[in-house]
Amino acid sequence: MGAPDDGDHAKRKLIGFSAGTLQALELLASDKKRSLQGLADEAFADLLRKHQRPTSLKEALKESTRRSPANENQPPKRKK
């Protein structure tokens, strides 16, 4: 998941936070010298990895080839 300035066609989605959560996120961003967008990108990428979801088209294509039994690295079965 890239930042809007890295060539990706960014889409926007409005997400609400409680006042306390937003304040904590803004403080974290300031402490880490990162943008709130950067923190969000990192958090969503981590969430997708946690649930074994691809974060890019390239990863999705790799994953789809792994799911096919024909692409597994198994030795050929011997005929009797």
N, C-alpha and C positions, 0 to 999 in steps of 0.2 A: 504494500500500500504506500504510494508515494505522496509526497507533499504536492500541493497544487503547482508549485513552480518547477517541478522536475520533468515536465513534459506530459504527465498524465492529464487526462481530461477530468478535472475534479468535479464532483457533484456535491451539492450541499444538502445537509439534513439538519434540521433544528433539533437539538437535544437539550432537555431541561435538567438543571442541577439545583439542589437545595443551596441556599445562600452559604451555608457552612462548607459544603463540598466544593463549591466554586471558589471560595476563598482559599481553601486548602490546596486546590489545583493551581491557582494563580501563584501562591507562595512557592509551591514546588517548582513551577516553571521558572520563577524568578531565581530560586536557589540554584537550579541546574542550568541557568542561562539558556533556556529553551523556550520555544513558543508553546502555547496551549495546544495548537494544532499538532506540533511535534509530539507532545505527550499523548495526545489522542491517537495519532497514527501508530505509535509504539504500543499503546494499550490494545487497540483493535487488532493489530498484527499478532500480538501475544495471545489474545482470545481466540483468533482463528486457528493458530497453531495448536492451542490446547485442545480444540475440538477437531483436529486433523482436517482442517479446511484449507484449501490453497489460497494464497494471497495474490496470485497473479495468473494470467492466462497460461504462461509457460509452465508454472507449477501444476495447474489444472490438467494440462495435456500430459505431463509426465505421469501424474497420478492415474489418469484414465488408462494409460498403457500398462501400468503396473497391475491394474485390476483384472486384466485379461489373462486367463490361464495360459494362453499361447505364448505370453511374454515372460513367463517365469523361467528361471534358470534351473531347470530340472533335467537330469539325464534322461535320454530317450528310453522308453520301456523296451525290454527285450522280448522278442517273439520266442515262444516255446516250440 
